[in-house]
Amino acid sequence: MLNSELLKFGSVRLDSAVVIHLDGDFDSVFNLLQGQVTSDCSLISDQFGQISSLCDEKGFVLCNFEIIYDKKKWLIVIEESSKDIFLDEISKFLPFYKVEAKLINFQVMGVTKNKNEKLLSDEHVILQSDDALLLLIIRNNEHLECNLEISDWAFNRKFLGDHQINFEEKGKYRPHELGQHITRVSFKKGCFKGQEIIARMEYLGKIKKETRLIVYADKEEISQFTIIGETYKNKDQFFSSCLGGIDNFS
């Protein structure tokens, strides 16, 4: 069992993240996203964003990202390396909804706060637990004072159960293998690309593999697992999202 005291509180510049503005009227963008992404966009508000994914027709995850509604703009926050995957997929549907997808030069900051701290007006919650809130702030080229490292932010996300794929893992895993059926998929909102297969796994399938965060000192300790996404190091410890047979986790 991981200790929640390992969480690091503060802020960090997310320099590898880019922001895509889906420019169109509110309902058009909402309907576009609702029919494509795995999450339920009806739950998004000014201060509550959402982690989400795009899948292919066979239910394999293509990319992960966050959806934010900020100052009356629908924004996608995604890693630079994966932005073209998102743009290529969503561009097929833009003309039908009269929506444009534009890269905008905004700075993204990740913030980890104690659960009982008050939210500021420009903060958007994307993950939460009994101990912490993980938030995004989107600003237009302002200098942002930060006290955390990227590895601290990455650990916090993994600690809260968010196991993301990177560009090289596009189309290799379904949400249930990554735990994203819990964090990034809605089974109540209706159809989205890959939904039929993902729903079948949820209601009829038996999960044989899963991904968990493992903190370790030697890579031999996780030799039986597949590492998902990036591995980060903090002092003398590594932490990785590890995919393996359920019976392999002790």
Buried (B, 14 or more C-beta within 10 A) or exposed (E): EBEEEBBBBBBBBBEEBBBBBBBBEEEBBBBBBBBBBBBBBEEBEBBBBBBBBBBBEEBBBBBBBBBBBBEEBBBBBBBEBBBEBBBEBBEEBBEEBEBEBEEEEBBBBBBBBEEEEEBEEBBBBBBBBEBBBBBBBBEEEEEBEBEBBBBBBBBBBBBBBBBBBBEEBBBBBBBBBBBBBEBBBBEEBEEBBBBEBBBEBBEEEEEEBBBBBBBBEEEEEBEEBBBBBBBBEBEEEBBBBBBBEEEBEE
